[in-house]
């Protein structure tokens, strides 16, 4: 609707198809980004649970050398 009001190109069936494809592509892209983000958060949660419940000492370090995640020393 906005492209019809402010666009310089005449309204045509081909233009409508391209606009529909562009909007659908944007929707698919945003949906995929959100799905990847949700999966990443779920994986981080699973890793946190694994580290907290493991009897072995586990430490994860980032590329700068900072400890991101570690569990407590196992008690004997």
N, C-alpha and C positions, 0 to 999 in steps of 0.2 A: 504494500500500500504506500509506504514511504517512497519507494523507488518510482512508483507511478507519479507521485506528486512532485518529487524533486529531480527525477531523472530527465536527461536530455534526449534519450533514445525513445522512439515511439514504442508503445506497448504492443507486443506481439506474442504469439504462442511460443516461439523459441526462447524469447527472453523470460517468459514465465517458467519454462522448463529449466533453464539455467539457474534462475533464482531459487526454484524449488530444490534442485540438486545441491546448491550451495548451502541452503538452510538445513537440508537433511544431512549433508556432510559435517556441518558444524555441530549438529546435534549428536551424531555418531562419535565425533571426536571428543566432545565434552563427556559423553557417557563412558567412553573408554578410559579417559583420564580419571574419572571418579571411580571406576571399577578397579583400576590399577592402584589407586590410592588406598581404597578399602582393603585390597589384598595385601598391600604392604603393611598396613596397620595390623591386620590379622597375623601376618608372619612375625612381626615384632612382638606381638603379645605371646604367640606360641614359643618364641625364643626366650622371652622373659620367664615364662612358666617353666620351661626346660631347665634354665640356669638356676632358678630358685629351688627346684625340687631335686636337682642332681646331687648325689653324694660326692661327686668329684669336684675339685676346685675348677671353676670356669671363669675366665676373664675375657671380655671382648674389648679391643682397643681400636680407635679410629685411626685415620691416616696421619693425624698430627701427634699421635702417641698418648692421647687422653683415654682413660678408661671409661667406656660407655656403659658397661654392664658387668657386674661381678656378683658371685654368691658369697655367702659367709663361709668361713672355714668350717668344714664338717667336724662335728663332735664325735669322739670315739666312745 
